[in-house]
Amino acid sequence: MIDLKYSLVIEATEDPNYFGFYSPTLQGFTGIGNSIEDCLYKAKWGMEEHLGFLKERNLPVPSPEAEPRVVIEN
């Protein structure tokens, strides 16, 4: 089971060793990974850090999604 609070989009890049990812719900949240699994791992912990950043700066924090999705795009 993938334990994410927000939906995630993982995109292939021209370089087969890198994938980009972002959350359409968490504005400003992006990252890169060396595999789909790496993106999922980095996204899980990165989302927590991003939420902390938003709270620290008194910015709006979106509610967790009831059914977050992971979309992988070529």
PDB file of N, H, CA, C and O in Angstrom:
ATOM      1  N   MET A   1       0.837  -1.180   0.000  1.00  0.00           N
ATOM      2  CA  MET A   1       0.000   0.000   0.000  1.00  0.00           C
ATOM      3  C   MET A   1       0.883   1.243   0.000  1.00  0.00           C
ATOM      4  O   MET A   1       1.893   1.306   0.701  1.00  0.00           O
ATOM      5  N   ILE A   2       0.489   2.213  -0.785  1.00  0.00           N
ATOM      6  H   ILE A   2      -0.332   2.161  -1.354  1.00  0.00           H
ATOM      7  CA  ILE A   2       1.213   3.476  -0.854  1.00  0.00           C
ATOM      8  C   ILE A   2       0.537   4.440   0.102  1.00  0.00           C
ATOM      9  O   ILE A   2      -0.650   4.733  -0.042  1.00  0.00           O
ATOM     10  N   ASP A   3       1.278   4.928   1.067  1.00  0.00           N
ATOM     11  H   ASP A   3       2.242   4.689   1.184  1.00  0.00           H
ATOM     12  CA  ASP A   3       0.709   5.757   2.122  1.00  0.00           C
ATOM     13  C   ASP A   3       0.971   7.239   1.848  1.00  0.00           C
ATOM     14  O   ASP A   3       1.884   7.831   2.424  1.00  0.00           O
ATOM     15  N   LEU A   4       0.164   7.831   0.966  1.00  0.00           N
ATOM     16  H   LEU A   4      -0.577   7.350   0.498  1.00  0.00           H
ATOM     17  CA  LEU A   4       0.276   9.257   0.663  1.00  0.00           C
ATOM     18  C   LEU A   4      -1.018   9.948   1.070  1.00  0.00           C
ATOM     19  O   LEU A   4      -2.095   9.358   0.979  1.00  0.00           O
ATOM     20  N   LYS A   5      -0.919  11.186   1.516  1.00  0.00           N
ATOM     21  H   LYS A   5      -0.044  11.665   1.590  1.00  0.00           H
ATOM     22  CA  LYS A   5      -2.096  11.954   1.900  1.00  0.00           C
ATOM     23  C   LYS A   5      -2.678  12.755   0.740  1.00  0.00           C
ATOM     24  O   LYS A   5      -3.820  13.211   0.798  1.00  0.00           O
ATOM     25  N   TYR A   6      -1.879  12.923  -0.318  1.00  0.00           N
ATOM     26  H   TYR A   6      -0.951  12.552  -0.366  1.00  0.00           H
ATOM     27  CA  TYR A   6      -2.285  13.735  -1.465  1.00  0.00           C
ATOM     28  C   TYR A   6      -1.925  13.000  -2.746  1.00  0.00           C
ATOM     29  O   TYR A   6      -1.005  12.183  -2.769  1.00  0.00           O
ATOM     30  N   SER A   7      -2.658  13.298  -3.807  1.00  0.00           N
ATOM     31  H   SER A   7      -3.406  13.962  -3.788  1.00  0.00           H
ATOM     32  CA  SER A   7      -2.383  12.678  -5.103  1.00  0.00           C
ATOM     33  C   SER A   7      -0.994  13.074  -5.597  1.00  0.00           C
ATOM     34  O   SER A   7      -0.450  14.116  -5.230  1.00  0.00           O
ATOM     35  N   LEU A   8      -0.441  12.204  -6.442  1.00  0.00           N
ATOM     36  H   LEU A   8      -0.883  11.357  -6.740  1.00  0.00           H
ATOM     37  CA  LEU A   8       0.911  12.403  -6.948  1.00  0.00           C
ATOM     38  C   LEU A   8       0.941  12.053  -8.428  1.00  0.00           C
ATOM     39  O   LEU A   8       0.349  11.064  -8.859  1.00  0.00           O
ATOM     40  N   VAL A   9       1.637  12.875  -9.197  1.00  0.00           N
ATOM     41  H   VAL A   9       2.118  13.679  -8.847  1.00  0.00           H
ATOM     42  CA  VAL A   9       1.870  12.605 -10.617  1.00  0.00           C
ATOM     43  C   VAL A   9       3.372  12.388 -10.798  1.00  0.00           C
ATOM     44  O   VAL A   9       4.186  13.224 -10.404  1.00  0.00           O
ATOM     45  N   ILE A  10       3.721  11.260 -11.397  1.00  0.00           N
ATOM     46  H   ILE A  10       3.060  10.581 -11.717  1.00  0.00           H
ATOM     47  CA  ILE A  10       5.119  10.942 -11.694  1.00  0.00           C
ATOM     48  C   ILE A  10       5.259  10.952 -13.210  1.00  0.00           C
ATOM     49  O   ILE A  10       4.487  10.304 -13.916  1.00  0.00           O
ATOM     50  N   GLU A  11       6.243  11.686 -13.704  1.00  0.00           N
ATOM     51  H   GLU A  11       6.871  12.212 -13.130  1.00  0.00           H
ATOM     52  CA  GLU A  11       6.441  11.823 -15.144  1.00  0.00           C
ATOM     53  C   GLU A  11       7.811  11.327 -15.562  1.00  0.00           C
ATOM     54  O   GLU A  11       8.814  11.623 -14.912  1.00  0.00           O
ATOM     55  N   ALA A  12       7.850  10.567 -16.656  1.00  0.00           N
ATOM     56  H   ALA A  12       7.035  10.327 -17.183  1.00  0.00           H
ATOM     57  CA  ALA A  12       9.129  10.159 -17.241  1.00  0.00           C
ATOM     58  C   ALA A  12       9.795  11.392 -17.841  1.00  0.00           C
ATOM     59  O   ALA A  12       9.119  12.336 -18.249  1.00  0.00           O
ATOM     60  N   THR A  13      11.111  11.377 -17.891  1.00  0.00           N
ATOM     61  H   THR A  13      11.660  10.610 -17.559  1.00  0.00           H
ATOM     62  CA  THR A  13      11.862  12.461 -18.520  1.00  0.00           C
ATOM     63  C   THR A  13      12.615  11.893 -19.717  1.00  0.00           C
ATOM     64  O   THR A  13      12.594  10.685 -19.954  1.00  0.00           O
ATOM     65  N   GLU A  14      13.271  12.756 -20.462  1.00  0.00           N
ATOM     66  H   GLU A  14      13.288  13.737 -20.269  1.00  0.00           H
ATOM     67  CA  GLU A  14      14.068  12.288 -21.594  1.00  0.00           C
ATOM     68  C   GLU A  14      15.232  11.408 -21.139  1.00  0.00           C
ATOM     69  O   GLU A  14      15.681  10.530 -21.876  1.00  0.00           O
ATOM     70  N   ASP A  15      15.712  11.648 -19.932  1.00  0.00           N
ATOM     71  H   ASP A  15      15.347  12.361 -19.333  1.00  0.00           H
ATOM     72  CA  ASP A  15      16.784  10.840 -19.352  1.00  0.00           C
ATOM     73  C   ASP A  15      16.144   9.645 -18.639  1.00  0.00           C
ATOM     74  O   ASP A  15      15.395   9.847 -17.683  1.00  0.00           O
ATOM     75  N   PRO A  16      16.413   8.415 -19.068  1.00  0.00           N
ATOM     76  CA  PRO A  16      15.758   7.253 -18.450  1.00  0.00           C
ATOM     77  C   PRO A  16      16.140   7.023 -16.986  1.00  0.00           C
ATOM     78  O   PRO A  16      15.551   6.173 -16.318  1.00  0.00           O
ATOM     79  N   ASN A  17      17.112   7.768 -16.491  1.00  0.00           N
ATOM     80  H   ASN A  17      17.590   8.458 -17.034  1.00  0.00           H
ATOM     81  CA  ASN A  17      17.535   7.614 -15.095  1.00  0.00           C
ATOM     82  C   ASN A  17      16.821   8.563 -14.140  1.00  0.00           C
ATOM     83  O   ASN A  17      17.083   8.540 -12.937  1.00  0.00           O
ATOM     84  N   TYR A  18      15.923   9.399 -14.658  1.00  0.00           N
ATOM     85  H   TYR A  18      15.710   9.419 -15.635  1.00  0.00           H
ATOM     86  CA  TYR A  18      15.249  10.386 -13.804  1.00  0.00           C
ATOM     87  C   TYR A  18      13.766  10.464 -14.116  1.00  0.00           C
ATOM     88  O   TYR A  18      13.344  10.351 -15.267  1.00  0.00           O
ATOM     89  N   PHE A  19      12.995  10.660 -13.074  1.00  0.00           N
ATOM     90  H   PHE A  19      13.338  10.752 -12.139  1.00  0.00           H
ATOM     91  CA  PHE A  19      11.569  10.903 -13.160  1.00  0.00           C
ATOM     92  C   PHE A  19      11.269  12.158 -12.353  1.00  0.00           C
ATOM     93  O   PHE A  19      11.883  12.395 -11.313  1.00  0.00           O
ATOM     94  N   GLY A  20      10.330  12.956 -12.829  1.00  0.00           N
ATOM     95  H   GLY A  20       9.831  12.764 -13.674  1.00  0.00           H
ATOM     96  CA  GLY A  20       9.882  14.120 -12.074  1.00  0.00           C
ATOM     97  C   GLY A  20       8.562  13.789 -11.401  1.00  0.00           C
ATOM     98  O   GLY A  20       7.814  12.936 -11.880  1.00  0.00           O
ATOM     99  N   PHE A  21       8.273  14.460 -10.293  1.00  0.00           N
ATOM    100  H   PHE A  21       8.881  15.153  -9.905  1.00  0.00           H
ATOM    101  CA  PHE A  21       6.978  14.254  -9.655  1.00  0.00           C
ATOM    102  C   PHE A  21       6.473  15.555  -9.042  1.00  0.00           C
ATOM    103  O   PHE A  21       7.244  16.462  -8.729  1.00  0.00           O
ATOM    104  N   TYR A  22       5.150  15.615  -8.880  1.00  0.00           N
ATOM    105  H   TYR A  22       4.524  14.878  -9.134  1.00  0.00           H
ATOM    106  CA  TYR A  22       4.510  16.766  -8.236  1.00  0.00           C
ATOM    107  C   TYR A  22       3.145  16.340  -7.733  1.00  0.00           C
ATOM    108  O   TYR A  22       2.606  15.312  -8.144  1.00  0.00           O
ATOM    109  N   SER A  23       2.602  17.139  -6.845  1.00  0.00           N
ATOM    110  H   SER A  23       3.040  17.974  -6.511  1.00  0.00           H
ATOM    111  CA  SER A  23       1.248  16.916  -6.358  1.00  0.00           C
ATOM    112  C   SER A  23       0.368  18.035  -6.871  1.00  0.00           C
ATOM    113  O   SER A  23       0.663  19.205  -6.627  1.00  0.00           O
ATOM    114  N   PRO A  24      -0.714  17.710  -7.580  1.00  0.00           N
ATOM    115  CA  PRO A  24      -1.608  18.761  -8.056  1.00  0.00           C
ATOM    116  C   PRO A  24      -2.341  19.465  -6.912  1.00  0.00           C
ATOM    117  O   PRO A  24      -2.874  20.558  -7.102  1.00  0.00           O
ATOM    118  N   THR A  25      -2.370  18.858  -5.744  1.00  0.00           N
ATOM    119  H   THR A  25      -1.937  17.970  -5.589  1.00  0.00           H
ATOM    120  CA  THR A  25      -3.067  19.430  -4.586  1.00  0.00           C
ATOM    121  C   THR A  25      -2.167  20.344  -3.764  1.00  0.00           C
ATOM    122  O   THR A  25      -2.630  21.344  -3.215  1.00  0.00           O
ATOM    123  N   LEU A  26      -0.888  20.007  -3.678  1.00  0.00           N
ATOM    124  H   LEU A  26      -0.512  19.195  -4.124  1.00  0.00           H
ATOM    125  CA  LEU A  26       0.061  20.774  -2.870  1.00  0.00           C
ATOM    126  C   LEU A  26       0.844  21.722  -3.768  1.00  0.00           C
ATOM    127  O   LEU A  26       1.880  21.349  -4.319  1.00  0.00           O
ATOM    128  N   GLN A  27       0.362  22.912  -3.911  1.00  0.00           N
ATOM    129  H   GLN A  27      -0.480  23.215  -3.463  1.00  0.00           H
ATOM    130  CA  GLN A  27       1.013  23.884  -4.789  1.00  0.00           C
ATOM    131  C   GLN A  27       2.465  24.094  -4.378  1.00  0.00           C
ATOM    132  O   GLN A  27       2.769  24.316  -3.206  1.00  0.00           O
ATOM    133  N   GLY A  28       3.351  24.020  -5.360  1.00  0.00           N
ATOM    134  H   GLY A  28       3.105  23.840  -6.312  1.00  0.00           H
ATOM    135  CA  GLY A  28       4.775  24.242  -5.112  1.00  0.00           C
ATOM    136  C   GLY A  28       5.543  22.985  -4.748  1.00  0.00           C
ATOM    137  O   GLY A  28       6.764  23.042  -4.595  1.00  0.00           O
ATOM    138  N   PHE A  29       4.871  21.856  -4.604  1.00  0.00           N
ATOM    139  H   PHE A  29       3.880  21.810  -4.728  1.00  0.00           H
ATOM    140  CA  PHE A  29       5.553  20.617  -4.234  1.00  0.00           C
ATOM    141  C   PHE A  29       5.982  19.858  -5.481  1.00  0.00           C
ATOM    142  O   PHE A  29       5.139  19.418  -6.262  1.00  0.00           O
ATOM    143  N   THR A  30       7.287  19.703  -5.670  1.00  0.00           N
ATOM    144  H   THR A  30       7.971  20.060  -5.035  1.00  0.00           H
ATOM    145  CA  THR A  30       7.843  18.962  -6.799  1.00  0.00           C
ATOM    146  C   THR A  30       9.097  18.231  -6.353  1.00  0.00           C
ATOM    147  O   THR A  30       9.626  18.493  -5.273  1.00  0.00           O
ATOM    148  N   GLY A  31       9.567  17.321  -7.182  1.00  0.00           N
ATOM    149  H   GLY A  31       9.137  17.108  -8.059  1.00  0.00           H
ATOM    150  CA  GLY A  31      10.808  16.637  -6.883  1.00  0.00           C
ATOM    151  C   GLY A  31      11.234  15.763  -8.037  1.00  0.00           C
ATOM    152  O   GLY A  31      10.545  15.672  -9.053  1.00  0.00           O
ATOM    153  N   ILE A  32      12.386  15.115  -7.872  1.00  0.00           N
ATOM    154  H   ILE A  32      12.946  15.190  -7.046  1.00  0.00           H
ATOM    155  CA  ILE A  32      12.887  14.176  -8.869  1.00  0.00           C
ATOM    156  C   ILE A  32      13.359  12.910  -8.157  1.00  0.00           C
ATOM    157  O   ILE A  32      13.724  12.934  -6.982  1.00  0.00           O
ATOM    158  N   GLY A  33      13.339  11.810  -8.899  1.00  0.00           N
ATOM    159  H   GLY A  33      13.042  11.791  -9.854  1.00  0.00           H
ATOM    160  CA  GLY A  33      13.816  10.545  -8.361  1.00  0.00           C
ATOM    161  C   GLY A  33      14.449   9.730  -9.465  1.00  0.00           C
ATOM    162  O   GLY A  33      14.308  10.045 -10.646  1.00  0.00           O
ATOM    163  N   ASN A  34      15.155   8.669  -9.068  1.00  0.00           N
ATOM    164  H   ASN A  34      15.270   8.413  -8.109  1.00  0.00           H
ATOM    165  CA  ASN A  34      15.847   7.818 -10.033  1.00  0.00           C
ATOM    166  C   ASN A  34      14.989   6.656 -10.513  1.00  0.00           C
ATOM    167  O   ASN A  34      15.369   5.944 -11.442  1.00  0.00           O
ATOM    168  N   SER A  35      13.837   6.461  -9.886  1.00  0.00           N
ATOM    169  H   SER A  35      13.528   7.039  -9.131  1.00  0.00           H
ATOM    170  CA  SER A  35      12.914   5.395 -10.282  1.00  0.00           C
ATOM    171  C   SER A  35      11.532   5.775  -9.770  1.00  0.00           C
ATOM    172  O   SER A  35      11.380   6.733  -9.011  1.00  0.00           O
ATOM    173  N   ILE A  36      10.539   5.025 -10.186  1.00  0.00           N
ATOM    174  H   ILE A  36      10.662   4.247 -10.802  1.00  0.00           H
ATOM    175  CA  ILE A  36       9.186   5.291  -9.684  1.00  0.00           C
ATOM    176  C   ILE A  36       9.146   5.054  -8.176  1.00  0.00           C
ATOM    177  O   ILE A  36       8.543   5.834  -7.438  1.00  0.00           O
ATOM    178  N   GLU A  37       9.780   3.995  -7.724  1.00  0.00           N
ATOM    179  H   GLU A  37      10.270   3.362  -8.323  1.00  0.00           H
ATOM    180  CA  GLU A  37       9.815   3.697  -6.287  1.00  0.00           C
ATOM    181  C   GLU A  37      10.514   4.800  -5.511  1.00  0.00           C
ATOM    182  O   GLU A  37      10.072   5.177  -4.425  1.00  0.00           O
ATOM    183  N   ASP A  38      11.600   5.318  -6.063  1.00  0.00           N
ATOM    184  H   ASP A  38      11.959   5.012  -6.944  1.00  0.00           H
ATOM    185  CA  ASP A  38      12.332   6.417  -5.425  1.00  0.00           C
ATOM    186  C   ASP A  38      11.448   7.658  -5.327  1.00  0.00           C
ATOM    187  O   ASP A  38      11.460   8.353  -4.311  1.00  0.00           O
ATOM    188  N   CYS A  39      10.684   7.936  -6.381  1.00  0.00           N
ATOM    189  H   CYS A  39      10.674   7.372  -7.207  1.00  0.00           H
ATOM    190  CA  CYS A  39       9.765   9.085  -6.362  1.00  0.00           C
ATOM    191  C   CYS A  39       8.712   8.917  -5.279  1.00  0.00           C
ATOM    192  O   CYS A  39       8.404   9.871  -4.565  1.00  0.00           O
ATOM    193  N   LEU A  40       8.157   7.718  -5.147  1.00  0.00           N
ATOM    194  H   LEU A  40       8.407   6.943  -5.727  1.00  0.00           H
ATOM    195  CA  LEU A  40       7.144   7.471  -4.123  1.00  0.00           C
ATOM    196  C   LEU A  40       7.712   7.692  -2.729  1.00  0.00           C
ATOM    197  O   LEU A  40       7.070   8.315  -1.883  1.00  0.00           O
ATOM    198  N   TYR A  41       8.914   7.179  -2.491  1.00  0.00           N
ATOM    199  H   TYR A  41       9.435   6.673  -3.178  1.00  0.00           H
ATOM    200  CA  TYR A  41       9.561   7.342  -1.190  1.00  0.00           C
ATOM    201  C   TYR A  41       9.836   8.819  -0.904  1.00  0.00           C
ATOM    202  O   TYR A  41       9.511   9.325   0.170  1.00  0.00           O
ATOM    203  N   LYS A  42      10.439   9.502  -1.879  1.00  0.00           N
ATOM    204  H   LYS A  42      10.704   9.091  -2.751  1.00  0.00           H
ATOM    205  CA  LYS A  42      10.765  10.916  -1.684  1.00  0.00           C
ATOM    206  C   LYS A  42       9.509  11.762  -1.532  1.00  0.00           C
ATOM    207  O   LYS A  42       9.490  12.719  -0.759  1.00  0.00           O
ATOM    208  N   ALA A  43       8.453  11.408  -2.275  1.00  0.00           N
ATOM    209  H   ALA A  43       8.468  10.630  -2.903  1.00  0.00           H
ATOM    210  CA  ALA A  43       7.213  12.171  -2.192  1.00  0.00           C
ATOM    211  C   ALA A  43       6.575  12.027  -0.817  1.00  0.00           C
ATOM    212  O   ALA A  43       6.093  13.009  -0.253  1.00  0.00           O
ATOM    213  N   LYS A  44       6.568  10.821  -0.276  1.00  0.00           N
ATOM    214  H   LYS A  44       6.959  10.023  -0.735  1.00  0.00           H
ATOM    215  CA  LYS A  44       5.954  10.611   1.044  1.00  0.00           C
ATOM    216  C   LYS A  44       6.593  11.516   2.089  1.00  0.00           C
ATOM    217  O   LYS A  44       5.890  12.218   2.816  1.00  0.00           O
ATOM    218  N   TRP A  45       7.900  11.504   2.167  1.00  0.00           N
ATOM    219  H   TRP A  45       8.471  10.934   1.576  1.00  0.00           H
ATOM    220  CA  TRP A  45       8.594  12.313   3.178  1.00  0.00           C
ATOM    221  C   TRP A  45       8.644  13.775   2.773  1.00  0.00           C
ATOM    222  O   TRP A  45       8.586  14.655   3.631  1.00  0.00           O
ATOM    223  N   GLY A  46       8.752  14.045   1.490  1.00  0.00           N
ATOM    224  H   GLY A  46       8.799  13.329   0.793  1.00  0.00           H
ATOM    225  CA  GLY A  46       8.766  15.427   1.012  1.00  0.00           C
ATOM    226  C   GLY A  46       7.455  16.139   1.276  1.00  0.00           C
ATOM    227  O   GLY A  46       7.450  17.328   1.591  1.00  0.00           O
ATOM    228  N   MET A  47       6.348  15.432   1.153  1.00  0.00           N
ATOM    229  H   MET A  47       6.352  14.465   0.897  1.00  0.00           H
ATOM    230  CA  MET A  47       5.047  16.034   1.448  1.00  0.00           C
ATOM    231  C   MET A  47       4.969  16.464   2.913  1.00  0.00           C
ATOM    232  O   MET A  47       4.454  17.538   3.224  1.00  0.00           O
ATOM    233  N   GLU A  48       5.478  15.631   3.797  1.00  0.00           N
ATOM    234  H   GLU A  48       5.896  14.758   3.544  1.00  0.00           H
ATOM    235  CA  GLU A  48       5.482  15.987   5.223  1.00  0.00           C
ATOM    236  C   GLU A  48       6.305  17.250   5.461  1.00  0.00           C
ATOM    237  O   GLU A  48       5.886  18.136   6.206  1.00  0.00           O
ATOM    238  N   GLU A  49       7.464  17.333   4.834  1.00  0.00           N
ATOM    239  H   GLU A  49       7.805  16.614   4.228  1.00  0.00           H
ATOM    240  CA  GLU A  49       8.306  18.524   4.971  1.00  0.00           C
ATOM    241  C   GLU A  49       7.611  19.756   4.384  1.00  0.00           C
ATOM    242  O   GLU A  49       7.665  20.843   4.960  1.00  0.00           O
ATOM    243  N   HIS A  50       6.965  19.573   3.243  1.00  0.00           N
ATOM    244  H   HIS A  50       6.921  18.690   2.775  1.00  0.00           H
ATOM    245  CA  HIS A  50       6.272  20.681   2.583  1.00  0.00           C
ATOM    246  C   HIS A  50       5.123  21.188   3.456  1.00  0.00           C
ATOM    247  O   HIS A  50       4.909  22.395   3.566  1.00  0.00           O
ATOM    248  N   LEU A  51       4.391  20.269   4.070  1.00  0.00           N
ATOM    249  H   LEU A  51       4.565  19.288   3.981  1.00  0.00           H
ATOM    250  CA  LEU A  51       3.302  20.675   4.973  1.00  0.00           C
ATOM    251  C   LEU A  51       3.853  21.465   6.161  1.00  0.00           C
ATOM    252  O   LEU A  51       3.257  22.454   6.587  1.00  0.00           O
ATOM    253  N   GLY A  52       4.979  21.025   6.684  1.00  0.00           N
ATOM    254  H   GLY A  52       5.463  20.221   6.337  1.00  0.00           H
ATOM    255  CA  GLY A  52       5.620  21.756   7.781  1.00  0.00           C
ATOM    256  C   GLY A  52       6.013  23.161   7.357  1.00  0.00           C
ATOM    257  O   GLY A  52       5.850  24.119   8.113  1.00  0.00           O
ATOM    258  N   PHE A  53       6.530  23.276   6.144  1.00  0.00           N
ATOM    259  H   PHE A  53       6.662  22.499   5.530  1.00  0.00           H
ATOM    260  CA  PHE A  53       6.905  24.576   5.583  1.00  0.00           C
ATOM    261  C   PHE A  53       5.677  25.486   5.479  1.00  0.00           C
ATOM    262  O   PHE A  53       5.735  26.654   5.863  1.00  0.00           O
ATOM    263  N   LEU A  54       4.576  24.954   4.965  1.00  0.00           N
ATOM    264  H   LEU A  54       4.530  24.004   4.653  1.00  0.00           H
ATOM    265  CA  LEU A  54       3.350  25.751   4.827  1.00  0.00           C
ATOM    266  C   LEU A  54       2.851  26.223   6.196  1.00  0.00           C
ATOM    267  O   LEU A  54       2.479  27.385   6.365  1.00  0.00           O
ATOM    268  N   LYS A  55       2.848  25.310   7.164  1.00  0.00           N
ATOM    269  H   LYS A  55       3.151  24.367   7.027  1.00  0.00           H
ATOM    270  CA  LYS A  55       2.380  25.654   8.517  1.00  0.00           C
ATOM    271  C   LYS A  55       3.272  26.706   9.153  1.00  0.00           C
ATOM    272  O   LYS A  55       2.789  27.645   9.786  1.00  0.00           O
ATOM    273  N   GLU A  56       4.583  26.543   8.979  1.00  0.00           N
ATOM    274  H   GLU A  56       4.976  25.781   8.464  1.00  0.00           H
ATOM    275  CA  GLU A  56       5.561  27.477   9.532  1.00  0.00           C
ATOM    276  C   GLU A  56       5.319  28.906   9.065  1.00  0.00           C
ATOM    277  O   GLU A  56       5.503  29.861   9.820  1.00  0.00           O
ATOM    278  N   ARG A  57       4.911  29.032   7.828  1.00  0.00           N
ATOM    279  H   ARG A  57       4.762  28.256   7.215  1.00  0.00           H
ATOM    280  CA  ARG A  57       4.723  30.353   7.219  1.00  0.00           C
ATOM    281  C   ARG A  57       3.263  30.803   7.216  1.00  0.00           C
ATOM    282  O   ARG A  57       2.896  31.770   6.547  1.00  0.00           O
ATOM    283  N   ASN A  58       2.436  30.077   7.982  1.00  0.00           N
ATOM    284  H   ASN A  58       2.735  29.292   8.526  1.00  0.00           H
ATOM    285  CA  ASN A  58       1.010  30.394   8.083  1.00  0.00           C
ATOM    286  C   ASN A  58       0.323  30.468   6.728  1.00  0.00           C
ATOM    287  O   ASN A  58      -0.536  31.320   6.502  1.00  0.00           O
ATOM    288  N   LEU A  59       0.713  29.560   5.817  1.00  0.00           N
ATOM    289  H   LEU A  59       1.412  28.868   6.000  1.00  0.00           H
ATOM    290  CA  LEU A  59       0.090  29.460   4.504  1.00  0.00           C
ATOM    291  C   LEU A  59      -1.013  28.401   4.556  1.00  0.00           C
ATOM    292  O   LEU A  59      -0.984  27.526   5.421  1.00  0.00           O
ATOM    293  N   PRO A  60      -1.974  28.471   3.649  1.00  0.00           N
ATOM    294  CA  PRO A  60      -3.059  27.484   3.671  1.00  0.00           C
ATOM    295  C   PRO A  60      -2.538  26.065   3.466  1.00  0.00           C
ATOM    296  O   PRO A  60      -1.678  25.818   2.621  1.00  0.00           O
ATOM    297  N   VAL A  61      -3.073  25.144   4.251  1.00  0.00           N
ATOM    298  H   VAL A  61      -3.772  25.345   4.938  1.00  0.00           H
ATOM    299  CA  VAL A  61      -2.717  23.738   4.143  1.00  0.00           C
ATOM    300  C   VAL A  61      -3.956  22.982   3.666  1.00  0.00           C
ATOM    301  O   VAL A  61      -4.964  22.951   4.371  1.00  0.00           O
ATOM    302  N   PRO A  62      -3.897  22.371   2.479  1.00  0.00           N
ATOM    303  CA  PRO A  62      -5.063  21.637   1.988  1.00  0.00           C
ATOM    304  C   PRO A  62      -5.355  20.414   2.854  1.00  0.00           C
ATOM    305  O   PRO A  62      -4.443  19.800   3.408  1.00  0.00           O
ATOM    306  N   SER A  63      -6.618  20.076   2.960  1.00  0.00           N
ATOM    307  H   SER A  63      -7.358  20.575   2.510  1.00  0.00           H
ATOM    308  CA  SER A  63      -7.011  18.872   3.699  1.00  0.00           C
ATOM    309  C   SER A  63      -6.518  17.640   2.952  1.00  0.00           C
ATOM    310  O   SER A  63      -6.484  17.630   1.721  1.00  0.00           O
ATOM    311  N   PRO A  64      -6.134  16.601   3.691  1.00  0.00           N
ATOM    312  CA  PRO A  64      -5.734  15.359   3.018  1.00  0.00           C
ATOM    313  C   PRO A  64      -6.874  14.830   2.145  1.00  0.00           C
ATOM    314  O   PRO A  64      -8.049  14.993   2.471  1.00  0.00           O
ATOM    315  N   GLU A  65      -6.515  14.213   1.060  1.00  0.00           N
ATOM    316  H   GLU A  65      -5.559  14.081   0.794  1.00  0.00           H
ATOM    317  CA  GLU A  65      -7.504  13.668   0.138  1.00  0.00           C
ATOM    318  C   GLU A  65      -8.034  12.332   0.663  1.00  0.00           C
ATOM    319  O   GLU A  65      -7.282  11.529   1.216  1.00  0.00           O
ATOM    320  N   ALA A  66      -9.334  12.106   0.483  1.00  0.00           N
ATOM    321  H   ALA A  66      -9.945  12.758   0.034  1.00  0.00           H
ATOM    322  CA  ALA A  66      -9.946  10.849   0.915  1.00  0.00           C
ATOM    323  C   ALA A  66      -9.396   9.669   0.116  1.00  0.00           C
ATOM    324  O   ALA A  66      -9.157   8.597   0.671  1.00  0.00           O
ATOM    325  N   GLU A  67      -9.198   9.866  -1.182  1.00  0.00           N
ATOM    326  H   GLU A  67      -9.392  10.737  -1.633  1.00  0.00           H
ATOM    327  CA  GLU A  67      -8.678   8.799  -2.039  1.00  0.00           C
ATOM    328  C   GLU A  67      -7.595   9.346  -2.961  1.00  0.00           C
ATOM    329  O   GLU A  67      -7.837   9.554  -4.150  1.00  0.00           O
ATOM    330  N   PRO A  68      -6.395   9.580  -2.414  1.00  0.00           N
ATOM    331  CA  PRO A  68      -5.325  10.092  -3.272  1.00  0.00           C
ATOM    332  C   PRO A  68      -4.938   9.065  -4.333  1.00  0.00           C
ATOM    333  O   PRO A  68      -5.002   7.856  -4.109  1.00  0.00           O
ATOM    334  N   ARG A  69      -4.539   9.575  -5.487  1.00  0.00           N
ATOM    335  H   ARG A  69      -4.487  10.557  -5.669  1.00  0.00           H
ATOM    336  CA  ARG A  69      -4.159   8.712  -6.611  1.00  0.00           C
ATOM    337  C   ARG A  69      -2.706   8.964  -6.995  1.00  0.00           C
ATOM    338  O   ARG A  69      -2.174  10.058  -6.808  1.00  0.00           O
ATOM    339  N   VAL A  70      -2.093   7.942  -7.524  1.00  0.00           N
ATOM    340  H   VAL A  70      -2.526   7.053  -7.676  1.00  0.00           H
ATOM    341  CA  VAL A  70      -0.769   8.078  -8.113  1.00  0.00           C
ATOM    342  C   VAL A  70      -0.942   7.841  -9.602  1.00  0.00           C
ATOM    343  O   VAL A  70      -1.441   6.796 -10.022  1.00  0.00           O
ATOM    344  N   VAL A  71      -0.526   8.818 -10.397  1.00  0.00           N
ATOM    345  H   VAL A  71      -0.121   9.667 -10.056  1.00  0.00           H
ATOM    346  CA  VAL A  71      -0.622   8.750 -11.857  1.00  0.00           C
ATOM    347  C   VAL A  71       0.798   8.742 -12.403  1.00  0.00           C
ATOM    348  O   VAL A  71       1.616   9.582 -12.028  1.00  0.00           O
ATOM    349  N   ILE A  72       1.090   7.796 -13.288  1.00  0.00           N
ATOM    350  H   ILE A  72       0.425   7.114 -13.593  1.00  0.00           H
ATOM    351  CA  ILE A  72       2.406   7.731 -13.912  1.00  0.00           C
ATOM    352  C   ILE A  72       2.228   8.052 -15.384  1.00  0.00           C
ATOM    353  O   ILE A  72       1.481   7.381 -16.096  1.00  0.00           O
ATOM    354  N   GLU A  73       2.928   9.092 -15.831  1.00  0.00           N
ATOM    355  H   GLU A  73       3.535   9.637 -15.253  1.00  0.00           H
ATOM    356  CA  GLU A  73       2.801   9.551 -17.217  1.00  0.00           C
ATOM    357  C   GLU A  73       4.114   9.370 -17.949  1.00  0.00           C
ATOM    358  O   GLU A  73       5.191   9.525 -17.374  1.00  0.00           O
ATOM    359  N   ASN A  74       4.010   9.043 -19.212  1.00  0.00           N
ATOM    360  H   ASN A  74       3.135   8.918 -19.679  1.00  0.00           H
ATOM    361  CA  ASN A  74       5.194   8.862 -20.035  1.00  0.00           C
ATOM    362  C   ASN A  74       5.651  10.183 -20.594  1.00  0.00           C
ATOM    363  O   ASN A  74       6.644  10.236 -21.320  1.00  0.00           O
TER     364      ASN A  74
END
